[in-house]
């Protein structure tokens, strides 16, 4: 199993904002960008949770047409996102969100559905158990597609990437190193690094108990997908969902 296996505990319920600049010093563009970036990260996280919850169905070798269609995924992810944020994507006009935020979230939802649609041959393959269509795989495919379309940087990142695309940039690496020294908690890192016209936002992700079959001990032993285990323990930092929001686009 790749980085971000099943059952990861995402810090998304409480939002403790840690800012390099006080929020009172942020202009409206930066403030709006922060909210947009947070919702983008939360929607990707909601999609990962839905993929995680359906792992037993996805990996059932005795069923071909499993019924986990893009439409089924969409209904589940919209509900998960509503529970986490209070935002109902089926009724965007009733939310407090500005039009471009609704459009961006719609683009991310569209990218997510497309990834699930393209994975149907994997999901419905008979005679094969583990399909490797896990939250990490889903998140990487969605992030790359969404970033290419929107110009907004979205990725999963970790200090020990199995997928080179998840390697942290210098800023992400510094934040992840900082998080290693803190107890696992629900926290959102939102900063505007000096000299950078991008608002940076990271939501840390921690290993849950069912992640350890692929990421736990003994370190170095190959897991079901052929990667060496990291030797992680429940509650250890796994990585983060990272958003880089260009302020000149807001």
N, C-alpha and C positions, 0 to 999 in steps of 0.2 A: 504494500500500500504506500502511496506517495505521501509527502508532507501534507498535513491537515487530514489525517484519517478520520474515521467516524467518531461521532460523539464529542467533538471538541467543544470546549466551553468558551464561547465568544463573549468578550466584555461589551455587551450591548444593552443591558437592561438599565444600568445607571450610567449617567453621562457626567463624569467629572472631567472638566476641560482644563488641561494644563497648557497654558499659553506662554510663548516666549515674550509676547507683548500683552499687557493687560487688555482685557476685552473693551474697556472704555476707550482705549486708544485706537481701536480698529474702526476704519471707515465703513460706511454701509455696504460697499461692494465686498469688502473682506468678510463682514458679518454674514451677508447672504451666501457668500461662497462657502463659509464654514457649515452653514445649515445644509446646503446642497451636497457638500462632500460627505457629511454625516449620513444623509439619507441614501446616497449612492452606496456607501460601505454597508449600511444596514440592509439594503435590498440584496446585495451580493451575499451577505451573511445569511439572509432568509432563504435564498436559493440553495445555499450549501446545506442548511438544516433540512430542507425538503429532500434533497438527494440523500442525505444521511438517513433519514427516517424510512426511506424506501429501499435501503440496501438489501434487506432480506428478499424483497420482491424482485429487485433487479438481478440478484445473484441466484435466483431459483433456476436450477438446470432442467427442471421438469416442465416448465411452461414456456411456450413460445410467445403468443400474443399476451403480454402481461398487462396491457391496458394503462401503462404509465406513459400516456401521450403528452405532447406539449400542452394540450388543453387542461389535462388533469394537473400537470405540474403548475400551470399558470394559476389555477384556482387555489392550489395549496400555498403557493408562494405569496399570492396577494393576501390571503388570510394570515399567514405568518407575519408578513410585513405590517399588516394592520394591528395585530396584537402587540408588536414591538414598538411601533411608532405612533399609533393612532391615526395614521393616514390610510384612507381607503382609496386605492388606485382605481376602483370601479366608479368612484364618484369624485373625480378630481376638481370639479367646479365647487364642491362643498368644502374643500380644504383651504387652508390659509396660504397655500403655495403659489408662487408666481408662475406664470405660463411657461417660462423656459425651464423651470425646475421640473414641471410635469412632463415636458417634452423629453428631458434628459432621462428621467426615471422610466418613461415609456420606451426609450431607446435601449436602456439596460434590460428591461423586461423582454423586449423583442429579441435581443441578443441571447438572453437566457433560454427562451423558447426555441430559438433556432438550434442552439447547442443540444438541447434535449431531442429535438426532431432528428438531427443528424446522428444521434447516438442510438436511434431505434434499432438498427441492425445488431449493435452490441447488446443492448438491453434484452432483446427478444431472442437471442441466440440459444438454441436448444443444446443440451448436453454439456454446457459449460457453466461452472459455478461462478467463481470470482471473475467479474467483468472488468475490473479496474475503472469503472465509471463511478468514482467516489467524489466526495466534495472537492478534493484538491484538483482532480482532473476537470471537473465541471468548472470550478472557479478559474483555472488557468485559461481554458478555452473561452469562457465568457469575457474575462478581463481583456484578453488580447483583442477580441472582436470589438468590444465596446470602446476601448481606448482608440483603436484605429478609426472608428467612425466619429467619435465625439471630440477628440483632441484633449480629453480629460484623462490623466494618468490613473489607471486602476490596476492593481496587482495584488497577489498574495506574496508575501515575502517572509524569509526566515534566515537565520544565521547559518543554518545547515541545509541549503537547498538541494533537493534531489533533482529538480528541474532547473536548469541554468536560468530560465526566464524568471524564476522567483528570487534570484540573487538580489540582495539589498544594494541600493545605492549608498553613498557615504552617509547621507542624512538618515536613511532608514536603519543602517547598521548602528549608528550612534544611538538612536532611540531604542532599538532592540537591546543594545547593551545596557542601557539605562533601566529598561524594564526587567532585565535579569536580576537586578539588585532589589527589586520591589516584590512584595508578596502578590500572588495572583489576585486580581480584583477587577471589577467592572470599571473600566477607565477608557476615556477617549483622549488621545494626544492630538491637540490641534494647535499648530504653530505657524508663524510666518517667519521663516529664517531670514536673517539680515542679508540684504542684497539679492533676495530671491523674490520674483514677482508671482510665485505660486504659493497658495495656501496648502500646507501639508497636514494631512490628517491620517492617523493610524488607530485602528481598533485592534488591540492585542487578542490573540487566541491561545488558549491553554489546552493541554492534553487532557482528555477525559479517559476514564478507565478502559473503554473499548478501543481506544487508539493504540493501547500498549501492545496489542498482538502484533502490530507492525512497527511500532516506534519504541517499544519498551526494551526490556532486557532479555537475553544478554546482548550487550552492544556488539555490533559486528556480525551477528548471526543474520543470515538472509531471511527476509520476510516472504510472504506469499507472492509478492510481485517481483522478487529478485533483488531488492535493495537491502543493504545492511541496516540493521536496526540501530537507532540512535542511543539506546539505553535510557530513554526518558522515563519519568515517573508521573503519575497523575498529578495535575496541577502545575507541572512545569510549563514554561513558556514555549509554545510551538512556533509562533511567528505573529504575523499581523496582516490585516487587510489595510492596504495603503492607497490613499487617494491624493493626487497632486492636481490642484485646481488652479489653472491660469486665471489670475484676477482680471486680465485685460479682456477675457471672454464674458465677464459677468455684466 
